[in-house]
Amino acid sequence: MRMRPAPGAIHFSLADARGKDPPPAGNLAVPMFAHGSLELEFYAPSDQDPQKPHSRDEVYFIASGTAWFCDDMDRQAVKAGSFLFVAAG
């Protein structure tokens, strides 16, 4: 039995995200959803991630592949299923 999202809820699958058009010019990620100050984007870097520190907190959920997550203090292996929180700055 497939459950429906509650009224006011939204659902995206990884296939939905991968099926979107490329990111808009000047953006590395595809916008998926926005509500108030919350923004959800699909970001699929290849090779090296060129992002710099952001002005707001961010979370990342690794959907596929493997990588190294590096901050000023540590380097951690991440893989599909990993969740990362990155504080602003």
N, C-alpha and C positions, 0 to 999 in steps of 0.2 A: 504494500500500500504506500503510495507516494503522498507525503504530506505537503500541503500548500503553505507558503509563508503567511504569517499573520498579517492582518491589515496594517499597512504602514511599513511592512518589512520588505526587504528586497533580497534577491538571491542571484549570485553570479557563479558560474562554473569556470574552471580553468579553460575549458574549451571556448566558452563565451569570450573570455579575455583574449585568448589567442586568435580568435576570429575577428577582432576589431581592426579597424584601419590603422595604419602606422601613426606614431605620435605626431601631434601638430608641430610645425616648424619651430625650432628653438626649444623643444621639450624632449626629454629622454624617455618619458613614460606616456602611456595611453590613458587619458582620463576615463574612469569607469563610473564613478558615482561621487556626488558632493551633497552635503547637507550641513548647513551652518559652517562651522570651522573644520569639519571632517571632510577629507578628500581621499578617495580610493583610486589608486592608479595601478596599472599593470606595467611593470618594468622588467625588461628582459635583456640585460646587458650581455654582450659577448666579449670574451677575452677579459679586458680590464674595465672596471667601473670608474668613470671619470668624475663622479659626484664629489662635491665639496660639502663641508658642514652646512646644515640648514638652520633656518631661524626658528623652526618649530620641531617639536618631538615627532619622531617617525617610528613606525613599526614595519618590519619586513617579514613576510612568510615565504620561505623558500619552497617553490612548487616543484622544481626539478633541478637536477644537476648537483654539482658540488662546487665549493669555493672556499677561499680564506676570507674571514672578516677581520679587518685590522683597525684598531683604534690607537690612540697615543700610548696605551699601556700594554696591549695584549694582541695576540693573533690566534684566532680560533677557527677550526675547520667547521664548515656548515654544509648541510646536505638537505635534500628534499625532506620536508617536515620540520625543519628548524624554524624557530621564531626568534626574531631579533628586535630589541627595543633600542633606539638610538635617541638620546636626549638632544635637545636643541643645542646647536653650537658645536 
